[in-house]
Amino acid sequence: MLPLTGYAERLSARPGQTLRFHVANATGNAVSARVVRVRCADANPAIGGIKTESVAIAVTTLAEPGPQSVPAGSYAVVGPMGMLNQLSDCTFSLQIFPTLALMRRQVIMSCLDAHGRGIELELTSARVLRGTVGTTAGRTTVETELPVSLQAWTSVTLRVDSASRTLSLTAAPHSDRAAAQTVTLRLSGAPVLNAQSRRLSLGSASDAAPVDTFNGRLEHPRLMSEAQPFSSDDTSADASRDACLGDWDFSLEMHTHRVIDTGHLGHHGELINTPTRAVCGSLWTGQEHCFRHAPEQYGAIHFHDDDLDDCRWPATHAITLPADFKSDAYALLLQAGDVEENIPFFVVPPKGQANAKIAVLVSTYTYTVYGNHARPEWMNDPAWREAHVAQSKAWHAYPYNPGEHRDYGLSTYNYHTDGSGIALVSWRRPMLNLRVGYITYPYPEIRGSGLRHYPADSHLLMWLAHMGHEVDLITDDELHREGKALLEPYKVVVTGSHPEYHTAQMLDALQSYRDTGGRLVYLGGNGFYWKIALDPARDGIVEIRRGEGGIRAWAAEPGEYYNQYDSQYGGLWRRNARPPQKLVGVGFTAQGNFVGSYYRINPAARTNPKVSWIFEGVTAETVGGEGFSGRGAAGFELDRVDKRLGSPESAIVVAASENHPPDAPWMLVPEEQLTHITTIPGQTHKALIRADMTWFDCPGGGEVFSVGSITFCGSLPVDQFNNDISRILDNVLKRFSH
């Protein structure tokens, strides 16, 4: 755990609003806090290092921050407290699909209090099932003889019989019902099930916290008792109905964190820490891939011991933004003794009000999806890790890395501890790569500053300030909720270096803005690529299903390509009839290491009156050969024109990159490849590895300028902003904002 860290309740706020921060402090020293405007988040001495300005705004201390733990691990809590009161027998059954063996127990179900009353079912470190029941003589346990299989379904039944004073446990593998095993134990005392202080928990030993949590899928838990104490108004109910204490169907209300009891008592529950829903259950046949069409085949929930949707720390600090507070990038700076921390946030204009002609769209959803990305190089390459640490120290950069501090939950580019891909993330936790001064890549002689996402986007913001362009910052969170109305007051909307993750509402707004006269400037690469869904009830929780196609850190399992939050097919926007080319003229084509090259200007563009203005003051044949990102303006992830995928007929490629370093190495995106030597467009792999700097106009009067490269903005500050990439963008913004 870090000695001092924290998070904001949300990543953006408006003047007049109060923004709260949740800080954990294990230093033993008092914490001081102040707000700064972030001018440069790049620690590279060659660019001048980190630059901030103090802001005269009061920070209120709500509570003195102290040490905090992270309550990671998902589970469910169902029914009322004391739901086993007055019972003398019960039968609990469900299907389990364990995914990880651990040196500790993993609790499947628990309603066992500190006095030993109640029942519990667990998977032991030896991978056998163990049932526990409280009796008048103390706790009694029974275990199966053979271990259950991982990555396989098993039917499990735990029965307490008061008449015979027995405890029995049955495990029946779905793959071989003949291999079912039942173990029965004679109890030395009468069963005592009335755990009055406990609710029934699924996947945790506690109903109040994640304790000894389970890794794997649980399906259709059911609790029965022949002597259930709850009365029913329906006197005609049959015995089996009366005997049902809970019959939980996980296929219902998948977009929520509710657990629905279909039994007559309605012992509904809630999910804690957002386990993954809309996953295949024991009945999945492979014939239907959409859970809406066959919900009975998707009756499972996948629990993980590292799920985390909210650190749940108390709010310790707050700021109330003045009514005239300027829209910009800010951070809360914390200090306790010699330890420092920063928590960035963005201030957007008042709703319905624009203070500039230009809006910069900040990709907070993409920041969240990448939040705490533990890179494989950090995990697997000691030399890379040592270089990273050394560079951070030499530059006085942000000193912490998610690969070393994994307690705060990882990104959707990582795996859960059981090897399944992380599909759900939240911004209500410290995100160490969303920090002023964070370095993604070491080796500055090759990769320049080595920045991505938030710190990399500060190259654009510092350039805009230096060039005198007045701008408002808006974020994709406001864009998703307010749509086109957020964009309408602006002449120009500008993206950052990597606007990768979007909802349908965001794309709808951008397209409508563009088609009704708006000007859109796309300054990144691999943008508008993945489709995401948002928790409809809770801010800051993002879902991604990495379905068929795409460059992916992991692949969604067959049958699990549909989002639990919106019930829609996930994956690439390209596979949802919205390739990036349709919006911004270019789309993801190739990826290499974090190195860049240059663009060669198309000679015809200099004489074409539609686009010649882009190169006013630019005389060189090539531009962008230097930069603070990858040492070149065209690098790492590249986008190109493809009219087959929707690039408009009016699109003009004004410059294209070339001579990309062969040691990157470069690869086409999988969705463009047919075999190792053939591609869908029919061109060679080499021909498709390029960034197309592109302009086009729209029938409604809108215009689009796209650069097709993640590293483009890193070239803006070269030579104190006096360079051809700077001149090109300045020409575009002046023209678009007139």
Order of alpha helices (4+ residues) and beta strands (2+ residues): beta-beta-beta-beta-beta-beta-beta-beta-beta-beta-beta-beta-beta-beta-beta-beta-beta-alpha-beta-beta-beta-beta-beta-beta-beta-beta-beta-alpha-alpha-alpha-beta-alpha-alpha-beta-alpha-alpha-beta-beta-alpha-beta-beta-beta-alpha-beta-alpha-beta-beta-beta-beta-alpha-beta-beta-alpha
